[in-house]
Amino acid sequence: MTRFVRQNLSTLKKTASYYVVHISVAAMVAYAVTGDVLMSLTLSLLEPTVQAVAFFFHEKGWERINQRRALRAAEGAPA
């Protein structure tokens, strides 16, 4: 687990930051729609949690794409 965290620290930090922003926005929108604090907190924790996990893997996918492009460029192949 420590190795995983070390290897992905930048993406994990970015994901955590995104998570906090997303929860805040989701809570405000949910409260504006429902007018219910408990419901807005429930919605604002559920949806961004799923989105944060998806975002992490989205970022890892893009890192892989960029690494492959860099490798092809270094080998002289067109990107």
TORDREN-103094 format. One line per 4 residues: number of its first residue (from 1); their letters; for each residue z, x, y of C-alpha. Coordinates in nm, 4 decimals, padded with zeros to 6 digits. Layout:
<rs>
NUM) a) Z/X/Y | ...
</rs>
This chain:
<rs>
1) mtrf) 00.0000/00.0000/00.0000 | 00.0826/00.2833/00.2403 | -00.2576/00.4409/00.1779 | -00.4283/00.1079/00.2437
5) vrqn) -00.2419/00.0679/00.5746 | -00.3183/00.4260/00.6796 | -00.6879/00.3916/00.5985 | -00.7168/00.0575/00.7804
9) lstl) -00.4667/00.1016/01.0638 | -00.7153/00.0511/01.3462 | -00.8616/-00.2653/01.1919 | -00.5150/-00.3986/01.1088
13) kkta) -00.4009/-00.3465/01.4700 | -00.7125/-00.5165/01.6011 | -00.6611/-00.8038/01.3560 | -00.2967/-00.8454/01.4650
17) syyv) -00.3956/-00.8513/01.8313 | -00.6671/-01.1058/01.7614 | -00.4161/-01.3129/01.5632 | -00.1705/-01.3351/01.8546
21) vhis) -00.4442/-01.4335/02.0993 | -00.5865/-01.6886/01.8576 | -00.2455/-01.8499/01.7916 | -00.1805/-01.8791/02.1633
25) vaam) -00.5148/-02.0426/02.2360 | -00.4920/-02.2674/01.9301 | -00.1406/-02.3838/02.0290 | -00.2529/-02.4747/02.3794
29) vaya) -00.5602/-02.6610/02.2562 | -00.3685/-02.8411/01.9801 | -00.0977/-02.9468/02.2248 | -00.3573/-03.0710/02.4737
33) vtgd) -00.5185/-03.2801/02.1993 | -00.2073/-03.4080/02.0191 | 00.0680/-03.3966/02.2835 | 00.3018/-03.3072/01.9953
37) vlms) 00.4759/-02.9682/01.9976 | 00.5483/-02.9585/01.6215 | 00.1937/-03.0586/01.5296 | 00.0458/-02.8058/01.7723
41) ltls) 00.2626/-02.5252/01.6290 | 00.1670/-02.6200/01.2735 | -00.2036/-02.6265/01.3549 | -00.1842/-02.3111/01.5624
45) llep) -00.0309/-02.1129/01.2754 | -00.2461/-02.2449/00.9921 | -00.5994/-02.2045/01.1235 | -00.5592/-01.8630/01.2937
49) tvqa) -00.3914/-01.7220/00.9822 | -00.6994/-01.8045/00.7781 | -00.9235/-01.6745/01.0589 | -00.7309/-01.3443/01.0810
53) vaff) -00.7876/-01.2750/00.7122 | -01.1568/-01.3586/00.7515 | -01.1772/-01.1370/01.0624 | -01.0305/-00.8384/00.8754
57) fhek) -01.2950/-00.8591/00.6042 | -01.5667/-00.9253/00.8635 | -01.4707/-00.6016/01.0408 | -01.4640/-00.4085/00.7131
61) gwer) -01.8137/-00.5364/00.6348 | -01.9447/-00.4218/00.9728 | -01.7814/-00.0805/00.9250 | -01.9675/-00.0459/00.5963
65) inqr) -02.2987/-00.1457/00.7584 | -02.2466/00.1088/01.0376 | -02.1557/00.3821/00.7889 | -02.4745/00.3158/00.5905
69) ralr) -02.6831/00.3229/00.9077 | -02.5258/00.6528/01.0126 | -02.5885/00.7998/00.6680 | -02.9537/00.6910/00.6761
73) aaeg) -02.9929/00.8327/01.0278 | -02.8415/01.1627/00.9156 | -03.0850/01.1736/00.6243 | -03.3748/01.1066/00.8605
77) apa) -03.4564/00.7612/00.7251 | -03.5261/00.4743/00.9662 | -03.2214/00.2524/01.0315
</rs>
